[in-house]
């Protein structure tokens, strides 16, 4: 997958617990998806290695990762 400069340069310092491989897996295998007002996509999937749901933000092209982080407050009932 393509990545935005934010994903490569800012996200690792803010959210080092989620690897690029985990973020790509969530983006490609979402359990839940929601469209943001700005056209970006929120995608969630449970990552067993982290024992949490991970949220990734994908740009409107659906192929470029923008952000990825553990969403400790996420519950499937929200979506």
N, CA, C and O atoms as a CHARMM CRD file, in Angstrom:
* protein
*
  316
    1    1 UNK  N      0.83500  -1.18300   0.00000 PROA 1      0.00000
    2    1 UNK  CA     0.00000   0.00000   0.00000 PROA 1      0.00000
    3    1 UNK  C      0.87800   1.24500   0.00000 PROA 1      0.00000
    4    1 UNK  O      2.01700   1.23200   0.46600 PROA 1      0.00000
    5    2 UNK  N      0.31600   2.30700  -0.53200 PROA 2      0.00000
    6    2 UNK  CA     0.98300   3.60100  -0.47900 PROA 2      0.00000
    7    2 UNK  C      0.82800   4.17500   0.93200 PROA 2      0.00000
    8    2 UNK  O     -0.07400   3.78900   1.67500 PROA 2      0.00000
    9    3 UNK  N      1.71300   5.09500   1.28400 PROA 3      0.00000
   10    3 UNK  CA     1.59900   5.76700   2.57500 PROA 3      0.00000
   11    3 UNK  C      1.76100   7.27000   2.39400 PROA 3      0.00000
   12    3 UNK  O      2.51500   7.72700   1.53400 PROA 3      0.00000
   13    4 UNK  N      1.05700   8.01700   3.20100 PROA 4      0.00000
   14    4 UNK  CA     1.15500   9.47500   3.24900 PROA 4      0.00000
   15    4 UNK  C      2.40000   9.83000   4.06600 PROA 4      0.00000
   16    4 UNK  O      2.85700   9.02700   4.87900 PROA 4      0.00000
   17    5 UNK  N      2.94200  11.01000   3.85600 PROA 5      0.00000
   18    5 UNK  CA     4.12900  11.42700   4.61600 PROA 5      0.00000
   19    5 UNK  C      3.84400  11.46000   6.12100 PROA 5      0.00000
   20    5 UNK  O      4.74500  11.19900   6.91800 PROA 5      0.00000
   21    6 UNK  N      2.61700  11.77400   6.52000 PROA 6      0.00000
   22    6 UNK  CA     2.26000  11.74900   7.94700 PROA 6      0.00000
   23    6 UNK  C      2.45600  10.34900   8.51600 PROA 6      0.00000
   24    6 UNK  O      2.98800  10.19100   9.61500 PROA 6      0.00000
   25    7 UNK  N      2.03200   9.34800   7.77900 PROA 7      0.00000
   26    7 UNK  CA     2.15900   7.96600   8.23600 PROA 7      0.00000
   27    7 UNK  C      3.62700   7.60500   8.46000 PROA 7      0.00000
   28    7 UNK  O      3.96300   6.92800   9.43100 PROA 7      0.00000
   29    8 UNK  N      4.48600   8.05200   7.57300 PROA 8      0.00000
   30    8 UNK  CA     5.90900   7.71100   7.64800 PROA 8      0.00000
   31    8 UNK  C      6.68900   8.55800   8.64600 PROA 8      0.00000
   32    8 UNK  O      7.61300   8.06300   9.29100 PROA 8      0.00000
   33    9 UNK  N      6.32200   9.83100   8.77800 PROA 9      0.00000
   34    9 UNK  CA     7.15600  10.75500   9.54500 PROA 9      0.00000
   35    9 UNK  C      6.62500  11.14700  10.92100 PROA 9      0.00000
   36    9 UNK  O      7.41900  11.39200  11.83000 PROA 9      0.00000
   37   10 UNK  N      5.33200  11.21100  11.09800 PROA 10     0.00000
   38   10 UNK  CA     4.76100  11.66400  12.36600 PROA 10     0.00000
   39   10 UNK  C      4.21200  10.49400  13.17900 PROA 10     0.00000
   40   10 UNK  O      4.49000  10.38100  14.37300 PROA 10     0.00000
   41   11 UNK  N      3.44200   9.63400  12.54000 PROA 11     0.00000
   42   11 UNK  CA     2.77600   8.53200  13.23000 PROA 11     0.00000
   43   11 UNK  C      3.71200   7.63900  14.03100 PROA 11     0.00000
   44   11 UNK  O      3.35500   7.26600  15.14900 PROA 11     0.00000
   45   12 UNK  N      4.88900   7.27200  13.52800 PROA 12     0.00000
   46   12 UNK  CA     5.74000   6.36300  14.31000 PROA 12     0.00000
   47   12 UNK  C      6.08600   6.88800  15.70600 PROA 12     0.00000
   48   12 UNK  O      6.19600   6.10800  16.65200 PROA 12     0.00000
   49   13 UNK  N      6.25300   8.18000  15.83500 PROA 13     0.00000
   50   13 UNK  CA     6.56200   8.74400  17.15400 PROA 13     0.00000
   51   13 UNK  C      5.32900   8.79200  18.04900 PROA 13     0.00000
   52   13 UNK  O      5.43200   8.61600  19.26300 PROA 13     0.00000
   53   14 UNK  N      4.16800   9.02900  17.45300 PROA 14     0.00000
   54   14 UNK  CA     2.93300   9.14000  18.23600 PROA 14     0.00000
   55   14 UNK  C      2.32000   7.77900  18.56300 PROA 14     0.00000
   56   14 UNK  O      1.73100   7.59900  19.62900 PROA 14     0.00000
   57   15 UNK  N      2.46000   6.82700  17.64600 PROA 15     0.00000
   58   15 UNK  CA     1.81400   5.51600  17.80100 PROA 15     0.00000
   59   15 UNK  C      2.77600   4.37900  17.41800 PROA 15     0.00000
   60   15 UNK  O      2.50500   3.63100  16.47900 PROA 15     0.00000
   61   16 UNK  N      3.87600   4.25100  18.13000 PROA 16     0.00000
   62   16 UNK  CA     4.88000   3.24400  17.74400 PROA 16     0.00000
   63   16 UNK  C      4.42000   1.80700  17.94500 PROA 16     0.00000
   64   16 UNK  O      5.03900   0.88300  17.41700 PROA 16     0.00000
   65   17 UNK  N      3.33800   1.60300  18.70400 PROA 17     0.00000
   66   17 UNK  CA     2.89200   0.24300  19.01000 PROA 17     0.00000
   67   17 UNK  C      2.29500  -0.47600  17.80000 PROA 17     0.00000
   68   17 UNK  O      2.21800  -1.70400  17.79700 PROA 17     0.00000
   69   18 UNK  N      1.87500   0.26100  16.78000 PROA 18     0.00000
   70   18 UNK  CA     1.27900  -0.35200  15.58800 PROA 18     0.00000
   71   18 UNK  C      2.30800  -0.33200  14.46400 PROA 18     0.00000
   72   18 UNK  O      2.75200   0.73400  14.03800 PROA 18     0.00000
   73   19 UNK  N      2.67900  -1.50200  13.99500 PROA 19     0.00000
   74   19 UNK  CA     3.66400  -1.59600  12.91400 PROA 19     0.00000
   75   19 UNK  C      3.00900  -1.31300  11.56500 PROA 19     0.00000
   76   19 UNK  O      1.78600  -1.34900  11.43000 PROA 19     0.00000
   77   20 UNK  N      3.83300  -1.03700  10.59200 PROA 20     0.00000
   78   20 UNK  CA     3.32400  -0.82600   9.23100 PROA 20     0.00000
   79   20 UNK  C      2.58800  -2.07300   8.75100 PROA 20     0.00000
   80   20 UNK  O      1.53100  -1.96600   8.12900 PROA 20     0.00000
   81   21 UNK  N      3.13400  -3.24800   9.03400 PROA 21     0.00000
   82   21 UNK  CA     2.50800  -4.49600   8.59400 PROA 21     0.00000
   83   21 UNK  C      1.12900  -4.66900   9.22800 PROA 21     0.00000
   84   21 UNK  O      0.18300  -5.09000   8.56200 PROA 21     0.00000
   85   22 UNK  N      1.01900  -4.34500  10.50400 PROA 22     0.00000
   86   22 UNK  CA    -0.28100  -4.44500  11.17400 PROA 22     0.00000
   87   22 UNK  C     -1.26700  -3.44200  10.58300 PROA 22     0.00000
   88   22 UNK  O     -2.43500  -3.77000  10.37300 PROA 22     0.00000
   89   23 UNK  N     -0.80600  -2.23000  10.31600 PROA 23     0.00000
   90   23 UNK  CA    -1.67400  -1.20500   9.73000 PROA 23     0.00000
   91   23 UNK  C     -2.16100  -1.63200   8.34800 PROA 23     0.00000
   92   23 UNK  O     -3.33800  -1.46600   8.03000 PROA 23     0.00000
   93   24 UNK  N     -1.27800  -2.17300   7.53500 PROA 24     0.00000
   94   24 UNK  CA    -1.68000  -2.63800   6.20900 PROA 24     0.00000
   95   24 UNK  C     -2.68200  -3.77800   6.31200 PROA 24     0.00000
   96   24 UNK  O     -3.64000  -3.83500   5.54000 PROA 24     0.00000
   97   25 UNK  N     -2.46700  -4.68200   7.25700 PROA 25     0.00000
   98   25 UNK  CA    -3.39200  -5.80500   7.42500 PROA 25     0.00000
   99   25 UNK  C     -4.79100  -5.30100   7.78400 PROA 25     0.00000
  100   25 UNK  O     -5.78500  -5.76400   7.22500 PROA 25     0.00000
  101   26 UNK  N     -4.86300  -4.34800   8.72200 PROA 26     0.00000
  102   26 UNK  CA    -6.16000  -3.78900   9.11300 PROA 26     0.00000
  103   26 UNK  C     -6.81900  -3.09800   7.91900 PROA 26     0.00000
  104   26 UNK  O     -8.01800  -3.25800   7.69000 PROA 26     0.00000
  105   27 UNK  N     -6.03900  -2.33300   7.16300 PROA 27     0.00000
  106   27 UNK  CA    -6.59400  -1.62200   6.00500 PROA 27     0.00000
  107   27 UNK  C     -7.15200  -2.59200   4.96500 PROA 27     0.00000
  108   27 UNK  O     -8.14200  -2.29100   4.29900 PROA 27     0.00000
  109   28 UNK  N     -6.52400  -3.74100   4.83000 PROA 28     0.00000
  110   28 UNK  CA    -6.95700  -4.72200   3.81900 PROA 28     0.00000
  111   28 UNK  C     -8.01100  -5.70100   4.33100 PROA 28     0.00000
  112   28 UNK  O     -8.70800  -6.33000   3.53400 PROA 28     0.00000
  113   29 UNK  N     -8.13200  -5.83500   5.64200 PROA 29     0.00000
  114   29 UNK  CA    -9.06600  -6.80200   6.23900 PROA 29     0.00000
  115   29 UNK  C     -9.92300  -6.15700   7.32600 PROA 29     0.00000
  116   29 UNK  O     -9.98900  -6.67200   8.44200 PROA 29     0.00000
  117   30 UNK  N    -10.57500  -5.04500   7.01900 PROA 30     0.00000
  118   30 UNK  CA   -11.34400  -4.37800   8.07400 PROA 30     0.00000
  119   30 UNK  C    -12.57300  -5.18300   8.48700 PROA 30     0.00000
  120   30 UNK  O    -13.23700  -5.81000   7.66200 PROA 30     0.00000
  121   31 UNK  N    -12.84900  -5.14800   9.76300 PROA 31     0.00000
  122   31 UNK  CA   -14.10300  -5.71200  10.27100 PROA 31     0.00000
  123   31 UNK  C    -15.19800  -4.66000  10.20600 PROA 31     0.00000
  124   31 UNK  O    -16.37800  -4.98300  10.07200 PROA 31     0.00000
  125   32 UNK  N    -14.79300  -3.39600  10.30400 PROA 32     0.00000
  126   32 UNK  CA   -15.72600  -2.27800  10.29600 PROA 32     0.00000
  127   32 UNK  C    -15.11600  -1.14800   9.48300 PROA 32     0.00000
  128   32 UNK  O    -13.89700  -0.97900   9.44800 PROA 32     0.00000
  129   33 UNK  N    -15.98100  -0.37400   8.82900 PROA 33     0.00000
  130   33 UNK  CA   -15.51900   0.77300   8.04800 PROA 33     0.00000
  131   33 UNK  C    -16.54300   1.89100   8.15700 PROA 33     0.00000
  132   33 UNK  O    -17.74800   1.65100   8.23800 PROA 33     0.00000
  133   34 UNK  N    -16.03500   3.12000   8.15800 PROA 34     0.00000
  134   34 UNK  CA   -16.89400   4.29900   8.26400 PROA 34     0.00000
  135   34 UNK  C    -16.26200   5.40200   7.42600 PROA 34     0.00000
  136   34 UNK  O    -15.04000   5.55200   7.42000 PROA 34     0.00000
  137   35 UNK  N    -17.07500   6.17000   6.72400 PROA 35     0.00000
  138   35 UNK  CA   -16.57200   7.28700   5.92800 PROA 35     0.00000
  139   35 UNK  C    -16.61000   8.54300   6.78600 PROA 35     0.00000
  140   35 UNK  O    -17.62500   8.85900   7.40700 PROA 35     0.00000
  141   36 UNK  N    -15.48800   9.25200   6.81100 PROA 36     0.00000
  142   36 UNK  CA   -15.41500  10.51500   7.53500 PROA 36     0.00000
  143   36 UNK  C    -15.98600  11.63000   6.66200 PROA 36     0.00000
  144   36 UNK  O    -16.14100  11.45400   5.45300 PROA 36     0.00000
  145   37 UNK  N    -16.29500  12.75800   7.25900 PROA 37     0.00000
  146   37 UNK  CA   -16.82900  13.89800   6.51100 PROA 37     0.00000
  147   37 UNK  C    -15.86200  14.39900   5.44600 PROA 37     0.00000
  148   37 UNK  O    -16.29000  14.94300   4.42800 PROA 37     0.00000
  149   38 UNK  N    -14.56600  14.22300   5.67000 PROA 38     0.00000
  150   38 UNK  CA   -13.56000  14.69500   4.71600 PROA 38     0.00000
  151   38 UNK  C    -13.27200  13.67900   3.61100 PROA 38     0.00000
  152   38 UNK  O    -12.36300  13.88800   2.80800 PROA 38     0.00000
  153   39 UNK  N    -14.03200  12.58600   3.55900 PROA 39     0.00000
  154   39 UNK  CA   -13.86500  11.58200   2.51000 PROA 39     0.00000
  155   39 UNK  C    -12.88100  10.48100   2.84200 PROA 39     0.00000
  156   39 UNK  O    -12.77600   9.49900   2.10700 PROA 39     0.00000
  157   40 UNK  N    -12.16400  10.63100   3.93600 PROA 40     0.00000
  158   40 UNK  CA   -11.25500   9.56000   4.36100 PROA 40     0.00000
  159   40 UNK  C    -12.06400   8.42500   4.97900 PROA 40     0.00000
  160   40 UNK  O    -13.22000   8.59900   5.36600 PROA 40     0.00000
  161   41 UNK  N    -11.43300   7.26600   5.06000 PROA 41     0.00000
  162   41 UNK  CA   -12.09300   6.08700   5.60500 PROA 41     0.00000
  163   41 UNK  C    -11.45900   5.68200   6.92400 PROA 41     0.00000
  164   41 UNK  O    -10.23500   5.63800   7.04900 PROA 41     0.00000
  165   42 UNK  N    -12.29400   5.38900   7.89700 PROA 42     0.00000
  166   42 UNK  CA   -11.84300   4.77600   9.14600 PROA 42     0.00000
  167   42 UNK  C    -12.09900   3.28400   9.00200 PROA 42     0.00000
  168   42 UNK  O    -13.19300   2.86200   8.62800 PROA 42     0.00000
  169   43 UNK  N    -11.09200   2.50400   9.29800 PROA 43     0.00000
  170   43 UNK  CA   -11.23900   1.05100   9.25300 PROA 43     0.00000
  171   43 UNK  C    -10.70700   0.47300  10.55400 PROA 43     0.00000
  172   43 UNK  O     -9.67400   0.90000  11.07100 PROA 43     0.00000
  173   44 UNK  N    -11.43800  -0.51200  11.07200 PROA 44     0.00000
  174   44 UNK  CA   -11.04600  -1.16400  12.31700 PROA 44     0.00000
  175   44 UNK  C    -10.94900  -2.66400  12.11300 PROA 44     0.00000
  176   44 UNK  O    -11.70000  -3.25200  11.33500 PROA 44     0.00000
  177   45 UNK  N    -10.02100  -3.26600  12.81800 PROA 45     0.00000
  178   45 UNK  CA    -9.94000  -4.72300  12.91600 PROA 45     0.00000
  179   45 UNK  C     -9.22100  -5.05200  14.22100 PROA 45     0.00000
  180   45 UNK  O     -8.41200  -4.27400  14.72800 PROA 45     0.00000
  181   46 UNK  N     -9.54000  -6.21400  14.73400 PROA 46     0.00000
  182   46 UNK  CA    -8.90100  -6.67300  15.96600 PROA 46     0.00000
  183   46 UNK  C     -7.55900  -7.28900  15.60600 PROA 46     0.00000
  184   46 UNK  O     -7.48100  -8.15200  14.73100 PROA 46     0.00000
  185   47 UNK  N     -6.49900  -6.84900  16.28100 PROA 47     0.00000
  186   47 UNK  CA    -5.15300  -7.37400  16.05500 PROA 47     0.00000
  187   47 UNK  C     -4.77200  -8.17200  17.29700 PROA 47     0.00000
  188   47 UNK  O     -4.54200  -7.60900  18.36700 PROA 47     0.00000
  189   48 UNK  N     -4.70900  -9.47400  17.13800 PROA 48     0.00000
  190   48 UNK  CA    -4.46100 -10.35100  18.28800 PROA 48     0.00000
  191   48 UNK  C     -3.12400 -10.07900  18.95600 PROA 48     0.00000
  192   48 UNK  O     -3.02600 -10.13700  20.18200 PROA 48     0.00000
  193   49 UNK  N     -2.08900  -9.78200  18.17100 PROA 49     0.00000
  194   49 UNK  CA    -0.77200  -9.50600  18.75400 PROA 49     0.00000
  195   49 UNK  C     -0.80700  -8.32300  19.72300 PROA 49     0.00000
  196   49 UNK  O     -0.02400  -8.26800  20.67100 PROA 49     0.00000
  197   50 UNK  N     -1.70800  -7.38700  19.48200 PROA 50     0.00000
  198   50 UNK  CA    -1.82400  -6.19600  20.33000 PROA 50     0.00000
  199   50 UNK  C     -2.95600  -6.31700  21.34700 PROA 50     0.00000
  200   50 UNK  O     -3.05100  -5.51600  22.27700 PROA 50     0.00000
  201   51 UNK  N     -3.80600  -7.31400  21.16600 PROA 51     0.00000
  202   51 UNK  CA    -4.95300  -7.53900  22.05100 PROA 51     0.00000
  203   51 UNK  C     -5.88200  -6.32200  22.09700 PROA 51     0.00000
  204   51 UNK  O     -6.46400  -6.00500  23.13400 PROA 51     0.00000
  205   52 UNK  N     -6.00600  -5.64700  20.94600 PROA 52     0.00000
  206   52 UNK  CA    -6.83800  -4.44000  20.82100 PROA 52     0.00000
  207   52 UNK  C     -7.34600  -4.30900  19.39300 PROA 52     0.00000
  208   52 UNK  O     -6.82000  -4.91800  18.46200 PROA 52     0.00000
  209   53 UNK  N     -8.39300  -3.48700  19.25000 PROA 53     0.00000
  210   53 UNK  CA    -8.78200  -3.04000  17.92000 PROA 53     0.00000
  211   53 UNK  C     -7.81300  -1.95200  17.49100 PROA 53     0.00000
  212   53 UNK  O     -7.40800  -1.11100  18.29300 PROA 53     0.00000
  213   54 UNK  N     -7.44900  -1.98000  16.22100 PROA 54     0.00000
  214   54 UNK  CA    -6.61100  -0.94300  15.63300 PROA 54     0.00000
  215   54 UNK  C     -7.46700  -0.19000  14.62400 PROA 54     0.00000
  216   54 UNK  O     -8.19500  -0.78900  13.83200 PROA 54     0.00000
  217   55 UNK  N     -7.36500   1.14100  14.66800 PROA 55     0.00000
  218   55 UNK  CA    -8.04500   1.97000  13.67500 PROA 55     0.00000
  219   55 UNK  C     -7.00000   2.48600  12.70200 PROA 55     0.00000
  220   55 UNK  O     -5.94800   2.97700  13.11200 PROA 55     0.00000
  221   56 UNK  N     -7.28600   2.37500  11.43100 PROA 56     0.00000
  222   56 UNK  CA    -6.44700   2.99100  10.41400 PROA 56     0.00000
  223   56 UNK  C     -7.29100   4.02200   9.67900 PROA 56     0.00000
  224   56 UNK  O     -8.50100   3.86700   9.51500 PROA 56     0.00000
  225   57 UNK  N     -6.62000   5.06700   9.24600 PROA 57     0.00000
  226   57 UNK  CA    -7.26000   6.08800   8.42600 PROA 57     0.00000
  227   57 UNK  C     -6.65200   5.96100   7.03700 PROA 57     0.00000
  228   57 UNK  O     -5.43400   6.00100   6.86500 PROA 57     0.00000
  229   58 UNK  N     -7.52800   5.80700   6.05400 PROA 58     0.00000
  230   58 UNK  CA    -7.11000   5.62600   4.66600 PROA 58     0.00000
  231   58 UNK  C     -7.66500   6.80300   3.86300 PROA 58     0.00000
  232   58 UNK  O     -8.80800   7.21400   4.06500 PROA 58     0.00000
  233   59 UNK  N     -6.85400   7.34000   2.95700 PROA 59     0.00000
  234   59 UNK  CA    -7.28500   8.48000   2.14900 PROA 59     0.00000
  235   59 UNK  C     -8.40600   8.07600   1.18900 PROA 59     0.00000
  236   59 UNK  O     -8.64900   6.88600   0.98700 PROA 59     0.00000
  237   60 UNK  N     -9.08900   9.06100   0.59800 PROA 60     0.00000
  238   60 UNK  CA   -10.22100   8.75100  -0.28300 PROA 60     0.00000
  239   60 UNK  C     -9.90200   7.81500  -1.45000 PROA 60     0.00000
  240   60 UNK  O    -10.80900   7.19600  -2.00600 PROA 60     0.00000
  241   61 UNK  N     -8.63300   7.70500  -1.82600 PROA 61     0.00000
  242   61 UNK  CA    -8.27400   6.77400  -2.90600 PROA 61     0.00000
  243   61 UNK  C     -8.37300   5.31400  -2.46900 PROA 61     0.00000
  244   61 UNK  O     -8.24400   4.40300  -3.28700 PROA 61     0.00000
  245   62 UNK  N     -8.60500   5.10000  -1.16200 PROA 62     0.00000
  246   62 UNK  CA    -8.74700   3.77700  -0.54400 PROA 62     0.00000
  247   62 UNK  C     -7.46500   2.93800  -0.56300 PROA 62     0.00000
  248   62 UNK  O     -7.49300   1.75200  -0.23200 PROA 62     0.00000
  249   63 UNK  N     -6.35500   3.54400  -0.94600 PROA 63     0.00000
  250   63 UNK  CA    -5.09400   2.81100  -1.05600 PROA 63     0.00000
  251   63 UNK  C     -3.94900   3.43600  -0.26900 PROA 63     0.00000
  252   63 UNK  O     -2.89500   2.81500  -0.12900 PROA 63     0.00000
  253   64 UNK  N     -4.13100   4.64400   0.24700 PROA 64     0.00000
  254   64 UNK  CA    -3.03800   5.34800   0.91600 PROA 64     0.00000
  255   64 UNK  C     -3.30200   5.42900   2.41300 PROA 64     0.00000
  256   64 UNK  O     -4.29700   6.00400   2.85500 PROA 64     0.00000
  257   65 UNK  N     -2.38900   4.84100   3.18700 PROA 65     0.00000
  258   65 UNK  CA    -2.49100   4.89100   4.64800 PROA 65     0.00000
  259   65 UNK  C     -2.09000   6.27000   5.15100 PROA 65     0.00000
  260   65 UNK  O     -1.06300   6.81700   4.75000 PROA 65     0.00000
  261   66 UNK  N     -2.91400   6.82300   6.03500 PROA 66     0.00000
  262   66 UNK  CA    -2.62700   8.12400   6.62300 PROA 66     0.00000
  263   66 UNK  C     -2.24100   8.00700   8.09400 PROA 66     0.00000
  264   66 UNK  O     -1.32700   8.69300   8.55200 PROA 66     0.00000
  265   67 UNK  N     -2.93600   7.13700   8.84100 PROA 67     0.00000
  266   67 UNK  CA    -2.67700   7.01700  10.26800 PROA 67     0.00000
  267   67 UNK  C     -3.07600   5.62400  10.73200 PROA 67     0.00000
  268   67 UNK  O     -3.86600   4.94700  10.07300 PROA 67     0.00000
  269   68 UNK  N     -2.53200   5.19900  11.86200 PROA 68     0.00000
  270   68 UNK  CA    -2.88500   3.90600  12.46200 PROA 68     0.00000
  271   68 UNK  C     -2.57200   3.97000  13.94600 PROA 68     0.00000
  272   68 UNK  O     -1.50600   4.43400  14.35000 PROA 68     0.00000
  273   69 UNK  N     -3.52100   3.49300  14.75800 PROA 69     0.00000
  274   69 UNK  CA    -3.31700   3.53300  16.20100 PROA 69     0.00000
  275   69 UNK  C     -4.26300   2.56400  16.89000 PROA 69     0.00000
  276   69 UNK  O     -5.28700   2.16900  16.33200 PROA 69     0.00000
  277   70 UNK  N     -3.90400   2.18800  18.11300 PROA 70     0.00000
  278   70 UNK  CA    -4.78700   1.36700  18.93300 PROA 70     0.00000
  279   70 UNK  C     -5.97400   2.23400  19.32900 PROA 70     0.00000
  280   70 UNK  O     -5.80800   3.35500  19.81100 PROA 70     0.00000
  281   71 UNK  N     -7.16800   1.70200  19.12000 PROA 71     0.00000
  282   71 UNK  CA    -8.39000   2.41900  19.48500 PROA 71     0.00000
  283   71 UNK  C     -8.98300   1.71700  20.70100 PROA 71     0.00000
  284   71 UNK  O     -9.91700   0.92400  20.58400 PROA 71     0.00000
  285   72 UNK  N     -8.42900   2.01900  21.86000 PROA 72     0.00000
  286   72 UNK  CA    -8.80900   1.29600  23.07800 PROA 72     0.00000
  287   72 UNK  C    -10.25500   1.53900  23.49000 PROA 72     0.00000
  288   72 UNK  O    -10.81400   0.74900  24.25100 PROA 72     0.00000
  289   73 UNK  N    -10.86300   2.60000  23.01200 PROA 73     0.00000
  290   73 UNK  CA   -12.24700   2.88000  23.34600 PROA 73     0.00000
  291   73 UNK  C    -13.25000   2.31300  22.36600 PROA 73     0.00000
  292   73 UNK  O    -14.45800   2.45200  22.56000 PROA 73     0.00000
  293   74 UNK  N    -12.76100   1.67000  21.30600 PROA 74     0.00000
  294   74 UNK  CA   -13.66900   1.17300  20.26900 PROA 74     0.00000
  295   74 UNK  C    -14.43200  -0.05800  20.72700 PROA 74     0.00000
  296   74 UNK  O    -13.86800  -0.98300  21.31100 PROA 74     0.00000
  297   75 UNK  N    -15.71700  -0.04500  20.44900 PROA 75     0.00000
  298   75 UNK  CA   -16.54400  -1.23700  20.61000 PROA 75     0.00000
  299   75 UNK  C    -17.33000  -1.40600  19.31700 PROA 75     0.00000
  300   75 UNK  O    -17.78900  -0.41500  18.74900 PROA 75     0.00000
  301   76 UNK  N    -17.49500  -2.62800  18.84200 PROA 76     0.00000
  302   76 UNK  CA   -18.18800  -2.85100  17.57000 PROA 76     0.00000
  303   76 UNK  C    -19.58700  -2.23400  17.51400 PROA 76     0.00000
  304   76 UNK  O    -20.07400  -1.92400  16.42700 PROA 76     0.00000
  305   77 UNK  N    -20.22800  -2.05300  18.64400 PROA 77     0.00000
  306   77 UNK  CA   -21.56800  -1.47900  18.66000 PROA 77     0.00000
  307   77 UNK  C    -21.58100  -0.02000  18.21100 PROA 77     0.00000
  308   77 UNK  O    -22.63400   0.50300  17.84500 PROA 77     0.00000
  309   78 UNK  N    -20.41400   0.64800  18.23300 PROA 78     0.00000
  310   78 UNK  CA   -20.33000   2.06000  17.85400 PROA 78     0.00000
  311   78 UNK  C    -20.61200   2.28700  16.38300 PROA 78     0.00000
  312   78 UNK  O    -21.18100   3.31300  16.01100 PROA 78     0.00000
  313   79 UNK  N    -20.22500   1.35100  15.55100 PROA 79     0.00000
  314   79 UNK  CA   -20.28600   1.55500  14.10100 PROA 79     0.00000
  315   79 UNK  C    -21.62100   1.11700  13.57200 PROA 79     0.00000
  316   79 UNK  O    -21.87000   1.20900  12.37000 PROA 79     0.00000
